[in-house]
Amino acid sequence: MSPLKCIAVDDEPLALGLVCSFIEKTPFLELTGKFSSAVAALETIHQAEIDLIFLDIQMPDLTGIELARVIEKTGGQGPRVIFTTAFNQFALDGYRVDAIDYLLKPFNYEEFLRAASKGKAYKELLIKASTAAVPDQKDEYLFLKVEYQMVRIAYDDILYIEGLKDYVKIHLKSDPKPILSLTSLKALEEKLPSARFMRVHRSFIVNLDQIGAVTKNSIQIGPNAIPVSDQYKENFNQFLSKWM
Protein backbone atom coordinates (compact mmCIF):
# COMPACT_ATOMS: atom_id res chain seq x y z
CA MET A 1 0.00 0.00 0.00
CA SER A 2 1.31 3.46 -0.90
CA PRO A 3 1.78 6.06 1.89
CA LEU A 4 -1.33 7.80 3.16
CA LYS A 5 -1.60 11.32 1.75
CA CYS A 6 -2.01 13.68 4.73
CA ILE A 7 -2.63 17.32 5.44
CA ALA A 8 -2.27 19.15 8.76
CA VAL A 9 -4.56 22.01 9.80
CA ASP A 10 -3.82 24.16 12.86
CA ASP A 11 -3.84 27.91 13.49
CA GLU A 12 -0.95 27.66 15.98
CA PRO A 13 2.38 27.68 14.06
CA LEU A 14 4.26 25.61 16.65
CA ALA A 15 1.55 22.95 16.83
CA LEU A 16 1.30 22.85 13.03
CA GLY A 17 5.06 22.46 12.71
CA LEU A 18 5.12 19.62 15.24
CA VAL A 19 2.39 17.64 13.48
CA CYS A 20 4.11 18.15 10.11
CA SER A 21 7.43 16.93 11.51
CA PHE A 22 5.70 13.83 12.94
CA ILE A 23 4.06 13.11 9.57
CA GLU A 24 7.36 13.47 7.72
CA LYS A 25 9.17 11.04 10.03
CA THR A 26 6.45 8.38 9.69
CA PRO A 27 7.19 6.02 6.74
CA PHE A 28 3.55 5.22 5.89
CA LEU A 29 2.49 8.90 5.81
CA GLU A 30 3.10 11.54 3.13
CA LEU A 31 2.63 15.24 3.89
CA THR A 32 0.83 16.89 0.96
CA GLY A 33 -0.17 20.17 2.58
CA LYS A 34 -0.27 22.28 5.74
CA PHE A 35 -2.78 25.01 6.53
CA SER A 36 -3.31 27.58 9.25
CA SER A 37 -7.09 27.60 8.80
CA ALA A 38 -9.85 25.15 7.93
CA VAL A 39 -11.12 27.47 5.19
CA ALA A 40 -7.71 27.43 3.49
CA ALA A 41 -7.68 23.60 3.61
CA LEU A 42 -11.08 23.18 1.93
CA GLU A 43 -9.91 23.58 -1.67
CA THR A 44 -7.19 20.93 -1.29
CA ILE A 45 -9.61 18.56 0.46
CA HIS A 46 -12.09 18.86 -2.41
CA GLN A 47 -9.59 18.70 -5.27
CA ALA A 48 -6.84 16.33 -4.11
CA GLU A 49 -6.99 12.70 -3.02
CA ILE A 50 -6.37 13.07 0.72
CA ASP A 51 -6.48 10.02 3.01
CA LEU A 52 -5.95 11.56 6.44
CA ILE A 53 -6.38 15.00 8.01
CA PHE A 54 -4.74 15.99 11.30
CA LEU A 55 -7.18 18.68 12.34
CA ASP A 56 -7.22 21.20 15.17
CA ILE A 57 -10.68 21.94 16.58
CA GLN A 58 -10.52 25.47 18.00
CA MET A 59 -9.87 27.72 14.98
CA PRO A 60 -11.33 31.05 13.79
CA ASP A 61 -13.78 31.30 10.88
CA LEU A 62 -14.40 27.54 10.63
CA THR A 63 -13.75 25.10 13.46
CA GLY A 64 -12.36 21.60 12.99
CA ILE A 65 -15.72 20.08 13.92
CA GLU A 66 -17.47 22.24 11.31
CA LEU A 67 -14.91 21.26 8.66
CA ALA A 68 -15.38 17.57 9.49
CA ARG A 69 -19.14 17.99 9.01
CA VAL A 70 -18.55 19.60 5.62
CA ILE A 71 -16.40 16.61 4.61
CA GLU A 72 -19.12 14.19 5.74
CA LYS A 73 -21.69 15.88 3.51
CA THR A 74 -19.59 15.37 0.37
CA GLY A 75 -20.48 11.64 0.42
CA GLY A 76 -18.24 8.76 -0.59
CA GLN A 77 -15.38 7.53 1.54
CA GLY A 78 -13.58 10.88 1.79
CA PRO A 79 -10.54 11.61 3.98
CA ARG A 80 -10.55 10.43 7.58
CA VAL A 81 -9.96 12.85 10.43
CA ILE A 82 -7.69 12.71 13.49
CA PHE A 83 -8.46 15.64 15.78
CA THR A 84 -5.68 17.47 17.63
CA THR A 85 -6.87 19.74 20.42
CA ALA A 86 -6.06 21.06 23.87
CA PHE A 87 -9.67 20.60 25.03
CA ASN A 88 -10.90 17.14 25.95
CA GLN A 89 -14.56 18.22 26.10
CA PHE A 90 -14.69 17.88 22.30
CA ALA A 91 -14.17 14.09 22.37
CA LEU A 92 -17.89 13.35 22.01
CA ASP A 93 -18.18 15.74 19.06
CA GLY A 94 -15.23 13.93 17.49
CA TYR A 95 -17.06 10.63 17.75
CA ARG A 96 -20.22 12.10 16.24
CA VAL A 97 -18.40 13.19 13.10
CA ASP A 98 -16.80 9.76 12.80
CA ALA A 99 -13.19 10.73 13.57
CA ILE A 100 -10.53 8.01 13.50
CA ASP A 101 -8.94 9.24 16.73
CA TYR A 102 -8.51 12.17 19.08
CA LEU A 103 -5.08 13.51 20.16
CA LEU A 104 -5.03 15.70 23.26
CA LYS A 105 -2.31 18.38 23.24
CA PRO A 106 0.47 18.22 24.17
CA PHE A 107 1.06 14.76 22.65
CA ASN A 108 4.31 12.97 21.85
CA TYR A 109 5.36 10.99 18.79
CA GLU A 110 4.35 7.67 20.33
CA GLU A 111 0.79 8.93 20.81
CA PHE A 112 0.79 10.41 17.31
CA LEU A 113 2.02 7.14 15.80
CA ARG A 114 -0.67 5.16 17.61
CA ALA A 115 -3.39 7.41 16.13
CA ALA A 116 -1.81 7.41 12.66
CA SER A 117 -1.62 3.60 12.75
CA LYS A 118 -5.40 3.51 13.20
CA GLY A 119 -5.69 5.52 10.00
CA LYS A 120 -3.38 3.07 8.22
CA ALA A 121 -5.32 0.05 9.51
CA TYR A 122 -8.59 1.64 8.42
CA LYS A 123 -7.23 2.30 4.91
CA GLU A 124 -6.00 -1.31 4.59
CA LEU A 125 -9.39 -2.66 5.61
CA LEU A 126 -11.12 -0.24 3.26
CA ILE A 127 -9.06 -1.55 0.35
CA LYS A 128 -9.90 -5.11 1.33
CA ALA A 129 -13.55 -4.24 1.84
CA SER A 130 -13.85 -2.52 -1.55
CA THR A 131 -13.06 -5.86 -3.15
CA ALA A 132 -15.14 -7.94 -0.79
CA ALA A 133 -18.14 -5.63 -1.04
CA VAL A 134 -18.63 -6.11 -4.79
CA PRO A 135 -21.93 -7.96 -5.26
CA ASP A 136 -20.36 -11.24 -6.39
CA GLN A 137 -22.35 -14.38 -5.72
CA LYS A 138 -19.18 -16.12 -4.52
CA ASP A 139 -18.72 -13.66 -1.66
CA GLU A 140 -19.80 -14.90 1.73
CA TYR A 141 -19.37 -11.75 3.78
CA LEU A 142 -19.07 -7.97 3.68
CA PHE A 143 -17.13 -5.38 5.66
CA LEU A 144 -18.88 -2.60 7.55
CA LYS A 145 -17.49 0.24 9.62
CA VAL A 146 -18.62 -0.14 13.22
CA GLU A 147 -17.41 2.65 15.51
CA TYR A 148 -13.65 2.92 14.77
CA GLN A 149 -13.07 -0.42 13.06
CA MET A 150 -14.08 -2.44 10.02
CA VAL A 151 -16.05 -5.55 10.97
CA ARG A 152 -16.55 -8.62 8.77
CA ILE A 153 -20.14 -9.89 8.75
CA ALA A 154 -21.11 -13.21 7.16
CA TYR A 155 -24.13 -13.08 4.88
CA ASP A 156 -25.51 -16.24 6.48
CA ASP A 157 -25.50 -14.52 9.87
CA ILE A 158 -27.70 -11.61 8.76
CA LEU A 159 -31.44 -11.87 9.49
CA TYR A 160 -32.51 -8.45 8.28
CA ILE A 161 -31.24 -4.87 8.14
CA GLU A 162 -33.10 -1.84 9.42
CA GLY A 163 -32.47 1.74 8.27
CA LEU A 164 -32.30 4.45 10.95
CA LYS A 165 -31.69 7.80 9.23
CA ASP A 166 -27.85 8.02 9.08
CA TYR A 167 -27.31 4.53 10.48
CA VAL A 168 -28.26 0.96 9.71
CA LYS A 169 -29.02 -1.69 12.30
CA ILE A 170 -27.95 -5.21 11.29
CA HIS A 171 -29.89 -7.96 13.08
CA LEU A 172 -27.88 -11.18 13.38
CA LYS A 173 -28.57 -14.84 14.15
CA SER A 174 -25.45 -15.13 16.27
CA ASP A 175 -26.02 -12.12 18.55
CA PRO A 176 -29.25 -10.76 20.06
CA LYS A 177 -27.66 -7.30 20.09
CA PRO A 178 -27.78 -5.74 16.59
CA ILE A 179 -24.77 -4.02 15.02
CA LEU A 180 -24.94 -0.29 14.25
CA SER A 181 -23.04 1.11 11.29
CA LEU A 182 -22.81 4.67 10.00
CA THR A 183 -24.03 4.17 6.43
CA SER A 184 -27.25 4.38 4.45
CA LEU A 185 -29.61 1.54 3.60
CA LYS A 186 -29.24 2.42 -0.09
CA ALA A 187 -25.43 2.16 0.04
CA LEU A 188 -25.68 -1.18 1.80
CA GLU A 189 -28.28 -2.46 -0.69
CA GLU A 190 -25.79 -1.85 -3.51
CA LYS A 191 -23.14 -3.95 -1.74
CA LEU A 192 -25.33 -6.97 -1.00
CA PRO A 193 -25.90 -9.76 -3.57
CA SER A 194 -29.39 -9.35 -5.01
CA ALA A 195 -29.90 -13.12 -5.16
CA ARG A 196 -29.72 -13.30 -1.37
CA PHE A 197 -31.02 -9.95 -0.10
CA MET A 198 -34.02 -7.81 -1.03
CA ARG A 199 -35.22 -4.34 -0.14
CA VAL A 200 -38.88 -4.74 0.89
CA HIS A 201 -39.49 -1.39 2.55
CA ARG A 202 -37.83 2.03 2.70
CA SER A 203 -36.53 0.97 6.12
CA PHE A 204 -35.83 -2.77 5.66
CA ILE A 205 -33.66 -5.20 3.70
CA VAL A 206 -34.24 -8.91 4.38
CA ASN A 207 -32.11 -12.01 3.96
CA LEU A 208 -34.29 -14.13 1.65
CA ASP A 209 -32.88 -17.35 3.12
CA GLN A 210 -34.16 -16.36 6.57
CA ILE A 211 -37.83 -15.91 5.63
CA GLY A 212 -40.00 -18.28 7.65
CA ALA A 213 -43.45 -17.18 6.46
CA VAL A 214 -45.15 -14.46 4.44
CA THR A 215 -48.51 -12.72 4.46
CA LYS A 216 -49.98 -10.24 2.00
CA ASN A 217 -48.13 -7.29 3.54
CA SER A 218 -45.38 -8.71 5.74
CA ILE A 219 -42.53 -11.19 6.10
CA GLN A 220 -41.87 -13.30 9.17
CA ILE A 221 -38.24 -13.72 10.19
CA GLY A 222 -38.08 -15.48 13.54
CA PRO A 223 -40.41 -13.63 15.90
CA ASN A 224 -40.20 -10.41 13.84
CA ALA A 225 -42.75 -9.26 11.27
CA ILE A 226 -41.13 -7.11 8.56
CA PRO A 227 -43.54 -4.91 6.53
CA VAL A 228 -43.56 -5.06 2.73
CA SER A 229 -44.44 -1.66 1.27
CA ASP A 230 -46.26 -1.08 -2.03
CA GLN A 231 -43.13 0.39 -3.60
CA TYR A 232 -41.27 -2.93 -3.32
CA LYS A 233 -44.21 -5.37 -3.53
CA GLU A 234 -43.84 -6.17 -7.24
CA ASN A 235 -40.25 -7.37 -6.89
CA PHE A 236 -41.14 -9.32 -3.78
CA ASN A 237 -44.11 -10.98 -5.50
CA GLN A 238 -41.81 -12.07 -8.32
CA PHE A 239 -39.59 -13.70 -5.74
CA LEU A 240 -42.62 -15.36 -4.11
CA SER A 241 -43.79 -16.77 -7.44
CA LYS A 242 -40.74 -19.04 -7.39
CA TRP A 243 -42.07 -20.58 -4.17
CA MET A 244 -45.45 -21.43 -5.68
C-alpha positions as CSV (number, residue, x, y, z in Angstrom):
1,M,0.0,0.0,0.0
2,S,1.3,3.5,-0.9
3,P,1.8,6.1,1.9
4,L,-1.3,7.8,3.2
5,K,-1.6,11.3,1.8
6,C,-2.0,13.7,4.7
7,I,-2.6,17.3,5.4
8,A,-2.3,19.1,8.8
9,V,-4.6,22.0,9.8
10,D,-3.8,24.2,12.9
11,D,-3.8,27.9,13.5
12,E,-1.0,27.7,16.0
13,P,2.4,27.7,14.1
14,L,4.3,25.6,16.7
15,A,1.5,23.0,16.8
16,L,1.3,22.9,13.0
17,G,5.1,22.5,12.7
18,L,5.1,19.6,15.2
19,V,2.4,17.6,13.5
20,C,4.1,18.1,10.1
21,S,7.4,16.9,11.5
22,F,5.7,13.8,12.9
23,I,4.1,13.1,9.6
24,E,7.4,13.5,7.7
25,K,9.2,11.0,10.0
26,T,6.5,8.4,9.7
27,P,7.2,6.0,6.7
28,F,3.6,5.2,5.9
29,L,2.5,8.9,5.8
30,E,3.1,11.5,3.1
31,L,2.6,15.2,3.9
32,T,0.8,16.9,1.0
33,G,-0.2,20.2,2.6
34,K,-0.3,22.3,5.7
35,F,-2.8,25.0,6.5
36,S,-3.3,27.6,9.3
37,S,-7.1,27.6,8.8
38,A,-9.9,25.1,7.9
39,V,-11.1,27.5,5.2
40,A,-7.7,27.4,3.5
41,A,-7.7,23.6,3.6
42,L,-11.1,23.2,1.9
43,E,-9.9,23.6,-1.7
44,T,-7.2,20.9,-1.3
45,I,-9.6,18.6,0.5
46,H,-12.1,18.9,-2.4
47,Q,-9.6,18.7,-5.3
48,A,-6.8,16.3,-4.1
49,E,-7.0,12.7,-3.0
50,I,-6.4,13.1,0.7
51,D,-6.5,10.0,3.0
52,L,-5.9,11.6,6.4
53,I,-6.4,15.0,8.0
54,F,-4.7,16.0,11.3
55,L,-7.2,18.7,12.3
56,D,-7.2,21.2,15.2
57,I,-10.7,21.9,16.6
58,Q,-10.5,25.5,18.0
59,M,-9.9,27.7,15.0
60,P,-11.3,31.1,13.8
61,D,-13.8,31.3,10.9
62,L,-14.4,27.5,10.6
63,T,-13.8,25.1,13.5
64,G,-12.4,21.6,13.0
65,I,-15.7,20.1,13.9
66,E,-17.5,22.2,11.3
67,L,-14.9,21.3,8.7
68,A,-15.4,17.6,9.5
69,R,-19.1,18.0,9.0
70,V,-18.5,19.6,5.6
71,I,-16.4,16.6,4.6
72,E,-19.1,14.2,5.7
73,K,-21.7,15.9,3.5
74,T,-19.6,15.4,0.4
75,G,-20.5,11.6,0.4
76,G,-18.2,8.8,-0.6
77,Q,-15.4,7.5,1.5
78,G,-13.6,10.9,1.8
79,P,-10.5,11.6,4.0
80,R,-10.6,10.4,7.6
81,V,-10.0,12.9,10.4
82,I,-7.7,12.7,13.5
83,F,-8.5,15.6,15.8
84,T,-5.7,17.5,17.6
85,T,-6.9,19.7,20.4
86,A,-6.1,21.1,23.9
87,F,-9.7,20.6,25.0
88,N,-10.9,17.1,26.0
89,Q,-14.6,18.2,26.1
90,F,-14.7,17.9,22.3
91,A,-14.2,14.1,22.4
92,L,-17.9,13.3,22.0
93,D,-18.2,15.7,19.1
94,G,-15.2,13.9,17.5
95,Y,-17.1,10.6,17.7
96,R,-20.2,12.1,16.2
97,V,-18.4,13.2,13.1
98,D,-16.8,9.8,12.8
99,A,-13.2,10.7,13.6
100,I,-10.5,8.0,13.5
101,D,-8.9,9.2,16.7
102,Y,-8.5,12.2,19.1
103,L,-5.1,13.5,20.2
104,L,-5.0,15.7,23.3
105,K,-2.3,18.4,23.2
106,P,0.5,18.2,24.2
107,F,1.1,14.8,22.6
108,N,4.3,13.0,21.9
109,Y,5.4,11.0,18.8
110,E,4.4,7.7,20.3
111,E,0.8,8.9,20.8
112,F,0.8,10.4,17.3
113,L,2.0,7.1,15.8
114,R,-0.7,5.2,17.6
115,A,-3.4,7.4,16.1
116,A,-1.8,7.4,12.7
117,S,-1.6,3.6,12.7
118,K,-5.4,3.5,13.2
119,G,-5.7,5.5,10.0
120,K,-3.4,3.1,8.2
121,A,-5.3,0.0,9.5
122,Y,-8.6,1.6,8.4
123,K,-7.2,2.3,4.9
124,E,-6.0,-1.3,4.6
125,L,-9.4,-2.7,5.6
126,L,-11.1,-0.2,3.3
127,I,-9.1,-1.5,0.3
128,K,-9.9,-5.1,1.3
129,A,-13.6,-4.2,1.8
130,S,-13.8,-2.5,-1.5
131,T,-13.1,-5.9,-3.2
132,A,-15.1,-7.9,-0.8
133,A,-18.1,-5.6,-1.0
134,V,-18.6,-6.1,-4.8
135,P,-21.9,-8.0,-5.3
136,D,-20.4,-11.2,-6.4
137,Q,-22.4,-14.4,-5.7
138,K,-19.2,-16.1,-4.5
139,D,-18.7,-13.7,-1.7
140,E,-19.8,-14.9,1.7
141,Y,-19.4,-11.7,3.8
142,L,-19.1,-8.0,3.7
143,F,-17.1,-5.4,5.7
144,L,-18.9,-2.6,7.6
145,K,-17.5,0.2,9.6
146,V,-18.6,-0.1,13.2
147,E,-17.4,2.7,15.5
148,Y,-13.7,2.9,14.8
149,Q,-13.1,-0.4,13.1
150,M,-14.1,-2.4,10.0
151,V,-16.0,-5.5,11.0
152,R,-16.6,-8.6,8.8
153,I,-20.1,-9.9,8.8
154,A,-21.1,-13.2,7.2
155,Y,-24.1,-13.1,4.9
156,D,-25.5,-16.2,6.5
157,D,-25.5,-14.5,9.9
158,I,-27.7,-11.6,8.8
159,L,-31.4,-11.9,9.5
160,Y,-32.5,-8.4,8.3
161,I,-31.2,-4.9,8.1
162,E,-33.1,-1.8,9.4
163,G,-32.5,1.7,8.3
164,L,-32.3,4.4,10.9
165,K,-31.7,7.8,9.2
166,D,-27.9,8.0,9.1
167,Y,-27.3,4.5,10.5
168,V,-28.3,1.0,9.7
169,K,-29.0,-1.7,12.3
170,I,-28.0,-5.2,11.3
171,H,-29.9,-8.0,13.1
172,L,-27.9,-11.2,13.4
173,K,-28.6,-14.8,14.1
174,S,-25.5,-15.1,16.3
175,D,-26.0,-12.1,18.5
176,P,-29.2,-10.8,20.1
177,K,-27.7,-7.3,20.1
178,P,-27.8,-5.7,16.6
179,I,-24.8,-4.0,15.0
180,L,-24.9,-0.3,14.3
181,S,-23.0,1.1,11.3
182,L,-22.8,4.7,10.0
183,T,-24.0,4.2,6.4
184,S,-27.3,4.4,4.5
185,L,-29.6,1.5,3.6
186,K,-29.2,2.4,-0.1
187,A,-25.4,2.2,0.0
188,L,-25.7,-1.2,1.8
189,E,-28.3,-2.5,-0.7
190,E,-25.8,-1.9,-3.5
191,K,-23.1,-3.9,-1.7
192,L,-25.3,-7.0,-1.0
193,P,-25.9,-9.8,-3.6
194,S,-29.4,-9.4,-5.0
195,A,-29.9,-13.1,-5.2
196,R,-29.7,-13.3,-1.4
197,F,-31.0,-10.0,-0.1
198,M,-34.0,-7.8,-1.0
199,R,-35.2,-4.3,-0.1
200,V,-38.9,-4.7,0.9
201,H,-39.5,-1.4,2.6
202,R,-37.8,2.0,2.7
203,S,-36.5,1.0,6.1
204,F,-35.8,-2.8,5.7
205,I,-33.7,-5.2,3.7
206,V,-34.2,-8.9,4.4
207,N,-32.1,-12.0,4.0
208,L,-34.3,-14.1,1.7
209,D,-32.9,-17.4,3.1
210,Q,-34.2,-16.4,6.6
211,I,-37.8,-15.9,5.6
212,G,-40.0,-18.3,7.6
213,A,-43.4,-17.2,6.5
214,V,-45.2,-14.5,4.4
215,T,-48.5,-12.7,4.5
216,K,-50.0,-10.2,2.0
217,N,-48.1,-7.3,3.5
218,S,-45.4,-8.7,5.7
219,I,-42.5,-11.2,6.1
220,Q,-41.9,-13.3,9.2
221,I,-38.2,-13.7,10.2
222,G,-38.1,-15.5,13.5
223,P,-40.4,-13.6,15.9
224,N,-40.2,-10.4,13.8
225,A,-42.7,-9.3,11.3
226,I,-41.1,-7.1,8.6
227,P,-43.5,-4.9,6.5
228,V,-43.6,-5.1,2.7
229,S,-44.4,-1.7,1.3
230,D,-46.3,-1.1,-2.0
231,Q,-43.1,0.4,-3.6
232,Y,-41.3,-2.9,-3.3
233,K,-44.2,-5.4,-3.5
234,E,-43.8,-6.2,-7.2
235,N,-40.2,-7.4,-6.9
236,F,-41.1,-9.3,-3.8
237,N,-44.1,-11.0,-5.5
238,Q,-41.8,-12.1,-8.3
239,F,-39.6,-13.7,-5.7
240,L,-42.6,-15.4,-4.1
241,S,-43.8,-16.8,-7.4
242,K,-40.7,-19.0,-7.4
243,W,-42.1,-20.6,-4.2
244,M,-45.4,-21.4,-5.7
